[in-house]
Amino acid sequence: MLRSLIEALSFGFMQRALWAGGLIALTCACLGVFLLLRRLALIGDGLAHVAFASIALALVLHQAPMMLSVPLVAAASLLILEISERGKVHGDAALGLVSSFAVAVGVILASIGKGFNVDLFSYLFGSILVVTKAEVWAAGVLCAAVLSSVAVLYHDLFALAFDEDYARASGVRTAVVNRLLVVLSSITVVLGIKLVGTMLVSSLIILPAAAAFQFAKGFGRAILWSAIFAVSSIVIGVLGSYVLNLPSGACVVLVNFFFFLIAFLFTRF
């Protein structure tokens, strides 16, 4: 097995997968902590449904899926926020409204363009082992943007995560911070789809942060542990999937869930 792991690490596609996966996992881990506290954990799942429709549209139009998905999913995230703030609809209901519409559109587009069903299937379940150098660089730029935003807006995000009314009264521009948070989340979801697919991308946001919250004392430590769990799950999941010849996206999610289970049991016994 050790020989197989060493062999795997010598391949360029495996190195790209680990780099891209680690960067996206780090991004998801940081955003996930704030999204869980803001009760927006399922925004990743909702935006993944929107991404499914946008990818189907791109394939129908013979355009690059990622290039079209990023602006459309970002716009959808702002629409969800706008509906929840001004439409007298709670955040989970706004997510349901937009994501159900997006799924319906995606299914119709998939039925129209029957020739691209194989390509669409790959986006449903991810294809981390075929990421390109451009996607690795995109993951790096996104990771740098998220980490920089968290560093600069740490106190604002901290206040907003726990009490939005208090944050607003304290002078935090909550509308701007909220929009920045959901836009960064939307871009993360689109890039994460290439790794684990639309069916599983929300797990990269939810599970590492949920595991960290089981025992981490302090906000900063929760972010640190979430990052450790997320990046470790990518490394173990991708290498394990190669050795065992299993789907990489599913393996990453299972490792994430295993970390959560260990953290949960550790705090109970």
C-alpha positions in Angstrom: 0.0 0.0 0.0 2.9 2.4 0.8 4.3 1.8 -2.6 1.0 2.6 -4.2 0.8 5.9 -2.2 4.3 6.9 -3.2 3.5 6.1 -6.9 0.3 8.1 -6.7 2.1 11.2 -5.4 4.5 11.1 -8.4 1.6 11.7 -10.8 0.9 15.2 -12.0 -2.9 14.7 -11.9 -2.7 13.6 -8.3 -0.6 16.5 -7.3 -3.0 18.9 -8.9 -5.9 17.2 -7.2 -4.3 17.5 -3.8 -3.4 21.1 -4.3 -6.8 22.2 -5.6 -8.6 20.0 -3.1 -6.6 21.3 -0.1 -7.1 25.0 -1.2 -10.9 24.6 -1.7 -11.1 22.6 1.6 -9.4 25.4 3.5 -11.7 27.9 1.9 -14.8 25.8 2.8 -13.5 25.3 6.4 -13.2 29.0 7.0 -16.5 30.0 5.5 -18.3 27.0 7.1 -17.6 28.2 10.6 -19.4 31.5 9.9 -22.2 30.0 7.8 -23.0 27.5 10.6 -23.2 30.2 13.2 -25.3 32.3 10.8 -27.7 29.3 10.3 -26.8 29.4 6.6 -25.2 25.9 6.5 -27.5 24.7 3.8 -26.6 27.6 1.5 -24.0 25.3 -0.1 -26.6 22.7 -0.9 -29.0 25.4 -2.3 -26.3 27.0 -4.4 -25.1 23.6 -5.7 -28.6 23.2 -7.2 -28.2 26.5 -8.9 -24.8 25.5 -10.1 -26.3 22.3 -11.6 -28.7 24.4 -13.7 -26.0 26.9 -14.7 -23.7 24.0 -15.8 -26.6 22.5 -17.8 -27.2 25.9 -19.5 -23.5 26.2 -20.3 -23.4 22.8 -21.9 -26.5 23.6 -24.0 -24.9 26.9 -25.1 -21.5 25.1 -25.7 -19.8 27.5 -23.2 -17.2 26.7 -20.5 -19.3 25.6 -17.5 -17.2 27.2 -14.7 -17.0 30.6 -16.5 -20.8 30.8 -16.7 -21.6 29.2 -13.4 -19.6 31.7 -11.2 -21.6 34.8 -12.1 -24.9 33.0 -12.2 -24.4 31.3 -8.8 -23.1 34.6 -7.3 -26.2 36.4 -8.5 -28.4 33.6 -7.1 -26.7 33.9 -3.7 -27.5 37.7 -3.6 -31.1 36.9 -4.7 -31.5 34.5 -1.8 -30.2 37.1 0.6 -32.5 39.7 -0.9 -35.5 37.5 -0.6 -34.8 36.6 3.0 -34.2 40.2 4.0 -37.0 42.0 2.1 -39.5 39.3 1.1 -40.6 38.3 4.7 -39.2 34.9 4.0 -36.8 33.1 6.3 -33.4 32.1 5.0 -34.1 28.4 4.6 -37.3 29.1 2.8 -35.5 31.5 0.4 -33.0 28.8 -0.3 -35.7 26.4 -1.0 -37.4 28.8 -3.4 -34.4 29.5 -5.5 -32.9 26.0 -5.4 -36.1 24.2 -6.4 -36.5 26.6 -9.3 -32.9 26.0 -10.4 -33.3 22.2 -10.2 -36.4 22.3 -12.4 -34.6 24.4 -14.9 -31.6 22.1 -14.8 -33.7 19.0 -15.4 -35.5 20.6 -18.4 -32.1 21.7 -19.9 -30.8 18.2 -19.3 -33.7 16.7 -21.2 -33.3 19.2 -24.0 -29.5 18.5 -24.5 -29.5 14.7 -24.3 -26.0 14.6 -25.8 -24.2 16.1 -22.8 -25.7 13.9 -20.0 -22.4 12.2 -19.5 -20.6 15.5 -18.9 -23.4 16.6 -16.6 -23.1 13.4 -14.7 -19.4 14.1 -13.9 -20.4 17.4 -12.3 -23.0 15.7 -10.2 -20.5 13.5 -8.5 -17.2 15.4 -9.0 -14.0 14.6 -10.9 -11.2 15.9 -8.7 -8.5 13.7 -10.5 -9.0 15.7 -13.7 -8.6 19.2 -12.4 -6.4 21.5 -14.6 -3.6 23.8 -13.7 -6.0 26.8 -14.3 -8.4 25.4 -11.8 -5.6 24.9 -9.2 -4.7 28.6 -9.7 -8.3 29.6 -9.4 -8.6 27.7 -6.2 -5.5 29.4 -4.9 -6.8 32.9 -5.8 -10.1 32.1 -4.1 -8.4 30.8 -1.0 -6.3 33.9 -0.7 -9.3 36.1 -1.2 -11.3 34.3 1.6 -8.4 34.2 4.0 -7.7 37.8 3.4 -11.3 38.8 3.9 -11.5 36.8 7.1 -8.4 38.4 8.5 -9.5 41.9 7.6 -13.1 41.5 8.7 -12.6 39.0 11.5 -14.2 41.1 14.3 -17.1 42.1 12.0 -17.7 38.5 11.0 -17.5 37.4 14.6 -20.1 40.0 15.8 -22.3 39.2 12.8 -22.2 35.5 13.4 -23.5 35.7 16.9 -25.9 38.7 16.9 -26.7 40.6 13.7 -28.6 43.3 15.6 -25.8 43.9 18.0 -23.3 44.0 15.1 -25.4 46.6 13.3 -25.7 48.7 16.4 -22.0 48.5 16.8 -21.4 50.1 13.4 -20.8 46.9 11.4 -22.0 47.3 7.8 -23.9 44.1 8.1 -25.4 44.3 4.6 -22.0 44.6 2.9 -20.5 41.8 5.1 -23.4 39.5 4.5 -23.2 39.9 0.7 -19.5 39.4 0.7 -19.9 36.2 2.7 -22.6 34.7 0.4 -20.7 35.7 -2.8 -17.5 34.1 -1.6 -19.5 31.0 -0.6 -21.1 30.9 -4.1 -17.7 30.9 -5.8 -16.4 28.3 -3.4 -19.4 26.1 -4.2 -18.8 26.3 -8.0 -15.1 25.4 -7.7 -16.0 22.7 -5.1 -18.3 21.0 -7.5 -15.3 20.0 -9.6 -14.0 18.2 -6.6 -16.9 16.3 -5.1 -19.9 17.3 -7.3 -23.1 19.1 -6.7 -24.5 16.2 -4.7 -21.8 16.4 -2.0 -20.2 19.9 -2.1 -22.2 21.2 0.9 -20.5 18.6 3.0 -17.2 20.3 2.6 -18.8 23.4 4.2 -20.8 21.7 6.9 -18.9 18.7 8.2 -15.4 20.2 9.1 -17.0 23.1 10.9 -19.5 20.9 12.7 -16.7 18.6 13.9 -14.7 21.6 15.1 -17.6 23.0 17.1 -17.8 19.7 19.0 -14.8 20.5 21.2 -13.0 23.7 20.1 -13.0 26.3 22.7 -12.9 29.7 21.1 -13.8 31.1 17.7 -10.3 31.1 16.4 -9.6 27.5 17.4 -12.9 26.4 15.7 -11.6 27.9 12.4 -8.2 26.2 12.9 -9.6 22.8 13.7 -12.2 23.1 10.9 -9.3 23.8 8.5 -7.3 20.8 9.8 -10.3 18.4 9.4 -11.1 19.7 5.9 -7.6 19.5 4.4 -6.9 16.1 6.1 -10.1 14.7 4.6 -9.0 15.8 1.1 -5.6 14.2 1.5 -6.9 10.9 3.0 -9.9 10.7 0.8 -8.1 11.3 -2.5 -5.2 9.0 -1.8 -7.6 6.4 -0.3 -9.8 6.5 -3.4 -6.8 6.0 -5.6 -5.5 3.0 -3.7 -9.0 1.4 -3.2 -10.3 2.4 -6.7 -13.3 4.2 -5.3 -15.0 7.5 -6.2 -12.8 10.3 -4.8 -15.6 12.7 -3.9 -17.5 10.1 -1.9 -14.3 9.1 -0.1 -13.6 12.7 0.9 -17.1 13.1 2.4 -16.9 9.8 4.3 -13.6 10.8 5.8 -15.2 14.2 6.8 -18.1 12.3 8.5 -15.6 10.0 10.3 -13.9 13.1 11.7 -17.2 14.5 12.9 -18.2 11.2 14.5 -14.9 10.9 16.3 -15.2 14.5 17.6 -18.8 13.9 18.6 -18.0 10.7 20.5 -14.9 12.3 22.1 -17.0 15.0 23.7 -19.6 12.5 25.0 -17.3 10.0 26.6 
